[in-house]
Amino acid sequence: MNLLVDISILAFSLWLGALALLIRRFGFATRDLPVTAEWIDELSVERYRPMARLVDSRDLEFLRSQPGFTPENLRRIRRQRCKIFRGYLRCLQNDFGSVCAAIDLVMLQSEEDRLQLAAALLRHRLMFAAGMAAVHCRLALYRWGVSGVDVAGLVKRFDRMRSELRTLVPAAVSARA
């Protein structure tokens, strides 16, 4: 019986450690944060719009119908698009981390406790990390022609957090004045 309890505790600890690593990897930024309204406005979701086009199957279907197009061409194009898509994912991850770190900074400088915001921020970080892991898995499958990739949920979560930060910044600026 003790062995079962020990194994359960060990498994739970490993799961908790993996979750902490995911949150740290996908939820935090490591650069300086110029938390201004202009900086927040620069973090537009528009820069991530081309991601959907990169993994759109209609382009590949059109190319397949062209004379001289080979399966090797298809593999090369998928590989290139996955590489570009991963670059966009890194940018999205960094931007999300920056927004979360900026919200952390605003909460730390606030004179009032923001427990609900802290809980929501943790929930969004967890969901973003899980969504990022799922997108990476689906991207690997896409490369082999097995699956499609939808990044709309991640972009929407990023935009939600960016909007939340945008509402906090005027309050933070007026609190310092």
QUINOR-V516948 format. One record per backbone hydrogen bond with DSSP energy under -0.5 kcal/mol. NH is the residue of the N-H (numbers start at 1). CO is the residue of the C=O. E is the energy in kcal/mol with one decimal. If there is no record, write none. Layout:
nh co e
NH CO E
NH CO E
//
This chain:
nh co e
5 1 -1.8
6 2 -2.7
7 3 -2.5
8 4 -2.2
9 5 -2.6
10 6 -2.4
11 7 -2.7
12 8 -2.5
13 9 -2.4
14 10 -2.4
15 11 -2.3
16 12 -2.6
17 13 -2.4
18 14 -2.4
19 15 -2.2
20 16 -2.2
21 17 -2.2
22 18 -2.2
23 19 -2.4
24 20 -2.5
25 21 -2.8
26 22 -2.8
27 23 -1.7
28 24 -0.8
29 97 -1.0
34 32 -0.6
35 33 -1.6
36 34 -1.7
40 36 -2.2
41 37 -2.3
42 38 -1.6
43 39 -0.8
43 40 -0.9
44 42 -2.2
47 44 -0.9
48 45 -1.8
49 46 -1.4
51 48 -1.1
52 49 -1.0
53 49 -0.7
54 50 -1.7
55 51 -1.0
56 53 -1.2
59 56 -0.6
60 56 -0.7
61 57 -2.4
62 58 -2.2
63 59 -2.4
64 60 -2.4
65 61 -1.3
66 63 -1.4
69 66 -1.6
74 70 -1.7
75 71 -2.4
76 72 -2.4
77 73 -2.6
78 74 -2.6
79 75 -2.4
80 76 -2.5
81 77 -2.8
82 78 -2.4
83 79 -1.9
84 80 -2.3
85 81 -2.9
86 82 -2.5
87 83 -1.5
88 84 -1.9
89 85 -2.4
90 86 -2.4
91 87 -2.0
92 88 -2.8
93 89 -2.8
94 90 -2.6
95 91 -2.9
96 92 -2.7
97 93 -2.5
98 94 -2.4
99 95 -2.5
100 96 -2.6
101 97 -2.6
102 98 -2.4
103 99 -2.4
104 100 -2.5
105 101 -2.4
106 102 -2.5
107 103 -2.7
108 104 -2.5
109 105 -1.9
110 106 -0.8
118 114 -2.4
119 115 -2.4
120 116 -2.4
121 117 -2.7
122 118 -2.2
123 119 -2.3
124 120 -2.7
125 121 -2.4
126 122 -2.4
127 123 -2.6
128 124 -2.6
129 125 -2.6
130 126 -2.5
131 127 -2.6
132 128 -2.8
133 129 -2.2
134 130 -2.2
135 131 -2.4
136 132 -2.3
137 133 -2.0
138 134 -2.6
139 135 -2.4
140 136 -1.9
141 137 -1.9
142 138 -2.5
143 139 -2.2
144 140 -0.8
144 141 -0.6
145 142 -2.2
146 141 -2.6
155 151 -2.2
156 152 -2.5
157 153 -2.1
158 154 -2.5
159 155 -2.5
160 156 -2.3
161 157 -2.1
162 158 -2.5
163 159 -2.6
164 160 -2.1
165 161 -2.5
166 162 -2.2
167 163 -1.7
168 164 -1.3
169 165 -2.0
170 166 -0.8
171 167 -0.6
172 168 -2.4
173 169 -2.7
174 170 -2.3
175 171 -1.6
176 172 -1.2
177 173 -1.0
//
